[in-house]
Amino acid sequence: MKSNSYGSWQQRIVIHVDGRYSEEVASKLGTSEPFKRQGSPERAYFEWTRFTTRRGDDEDVVFELCMLLGSPPSQYDWHIDWDASEY
């Protein structure tokens, strides 16, 4: 994780969603496009960044994504790839 030198850390979270909703999810996450598509049914992968004041802050990541995309299971069928994420 990168520090912004003001006591905050930039988290990089990798999320994958049902590819049918990639444009809608991109808008909700404030990103342009998925960085990867894969599989059948097609999955769309997004890299989402946010700032936190503590490392390992996974609870706030899940809470914020639930507010943006709805609690799983939601129509977007989203999942966090924790292994590919930096938090």
ZASE-133450 format. One record per residue (C-alpha): residue number from 0; chain; x, y, z. Coordinates in pm, 1 decimal. Each point is the difference from the previous one (the first is absolute). Layout:
BEGIN
node seq NUM mol A u X v Y w Z
...
***
This chain:
BEGIN
node seq 0 mol A u 0.0 v 0.0 w 0.0
node seq 1 mol A u 110.7 v 351.5 w -68.7
node seq 2 mol A u -4.7 v 268.7 w 264.5
node seq 3 mol A u -113.2 v 349.1 w -90.8
node seq 4 mol A u 235.7 v 143.0 w 269.3
node seq 5 mol A u -293.8 v 142.2 w 197.0
node seq 6 mol A u -73.2 v -306.4 w 212.5
node seq 7 mol A u -214.6 v -173.5 w -261.7
node seq 8 mol A u 58.7 v -310.4 w -208.1
node seq 9 mol A u -129.2 v -61.3 w -349.9
node seq 10 mol A u -168.2 v -336.8 w -26.6
node seq 11 mol A u -20.1 v -179.0 w -337.2
node seq 12 mol A u -298.2 v -235.3 w -7.8
node seq 13 mol A u -67.8 v -245.5 w -283.3
node seq 14 mol A u -369.9 v -75.1 w -50.2
node seq 15 mol A u -160.1 v -230.6 w -252.8
node seq 16 mol A u -361.2 v 25.2 w -110.9
node seq 17 mol A u -241.1 v -154.6 w -246.6
node seq 18 mol A u 113.1 v 134.9 w -338.3
node seq 19 mol A u -354.5 v 100.3 w -97.9
node seq 20 mol A u 13.9 v 278.4 w 258.4
node seq 21 mol A u 351.9 v 127.5 w -66.0
node seq 22 mol A u -104.9 v 345.9 w -124.5
node seq 23 mol A u -236.6 v 56.9 w 292.4
node seq 24 mol A u 257.6 v -118.6 w 255.2
node seq 25 mol A u 272.5 v 214.5 w -161.4
node seq 26 mol A u -222.9 v 302.8 w 49.3
node seq 27 mol A u -72.0 v -85.8 w 364.4
node seq 28 mol A u 369.4 v -58.3 w 76.0
node seq 29 mol A u 109.8 v 314.8 w -183.7
node seq 30 mol A u 227.7 v -195.3 w -234.4
node seq 31 mol A u 16.0 v -1.4 w -376.6
node seq 32 mol A u -2.5 v -362.8 w -108.6
node seq 33 mol A u 86.4 v -341.6 w 133.6
node seq 34 mol A u 367.4 v -84.2 w -37.3
node seq 35 mol A u -74.7 v -361.9 w -88.7
node seq 36 mol A u -281.3 v -226.5 w -115.6
node seq 37 mol A u 0.7 v -374.0 w 38.0
node seq 38 mol A u -201.9 v -317.7 w 6.9
node seq 39 mol A u -347.9 v -112.7 w -78.7
node seq 40 mol A u -224.2 v 157.8 w 100.3
node seq 41 mol A u 225.5 v 293.4 w -62.3
node seq 42 mol A u 145.8 v 166.6 w 309.5
node seq 43 mol A u 126.5 v 358.4 w 11.9
node seq 44 mol A u 287.6 v 92.0 w 232.0
node seq 45 mol A u 38.4 v 349.5 w 146.0
node seq 46 mol A u 277.5 v 163.7 w 197.4
node seq 47 mol A u -150.8 v 238.6 w 255.7
node seq 48 mol A u 204.6 v 228.7 w 223.1
node seq 49 mol A u -86.7 v 163.2 w 329.4
node seq 50 mol A u 186.1 v 159.6 w 290.6
node seq 51 mol A u 5.4 v -121.9 w 358.5
node seq 52 mol A u 181.1 v 101.9 w 317.1
node seq 53 mol A u 93.3 v -354.5 w 100.1
node seq 54 mol A u 153.3 v -294.4 w -180.9
node seq 55 mol A u -199.7 v -321.8 w -27.8
node seq 56 mol A u -326.8 v 194.6 w 3.5
node seq 57 mol A u -212.9 v -264.5 w -169.0
node seq 58 mol A u -320.1 v 71.2 w 195.7
node seq 59 mol A u -36.4 v 350.1 w -144.5
node seq 60 mol A u 73.9 v -131.9 w -350.6
node seq 61 mol A u -288.0 v -248.0 w 23.9
node seq 62 mol A u -233.1 v 258.2 w 156.7
node seq 63 mol A u 67.2 v 261.5 w -268.3
node seq 64 mol A u -43.6 v -250.7 w -282.9
node seq 65 mol A u -328.2 v -118.5 w 152.6
node seq 66 mol A u -119.2 v 360.1 w -1.3
node seq 67 mol A u 101.5 v 41.6 w -366.2
node seq 68 mol A u -94.2 v -339.2 w -145.5
node seq 69 mol A u -241.8 v -153.1 w 249.2
node seq 70 mol A u 67.1 v -280.7 w 243.5
node seq 71 mol A u 81.6 v -334.8 w -157.7
node seq 72 mol A u -180.2 v -165.5 w -155.2
node seq 73 mol A u -87.1 v 305.9 w -206.1
node seq 74 mol A u -95.8 v 32.2 w -364.1
node seq 75 mol A u 364.3 v 71.0 w -88.2
node seq 76 mol A u 126.8 v -330.2 w 144.0
node seq 77 mol A u 312.8 v 174.6 w 130.3
node seq 78 mol A u 293.0 v -147.2 w 188.7
node seq 79 mol A u 322.9 v 144.2 w 137.7
node seq 80 mol A u 320.0 v -171.5 w -108.7
node seq 81 mol A u 188.4 v 41.6 w 330.0
node seq 82 mol A u 311.8 v -176.3 w -130.7
node seq 83 mol A u 38.9 v 252.6 w -283.7
node seq 84 mol A u -90.6 v 299.9 w 220.3
node seq 85 mol A u 223.0 v 219.4 w 217.8
node seq 86 mol A u -167.4 v 113.9 w 319.1
***
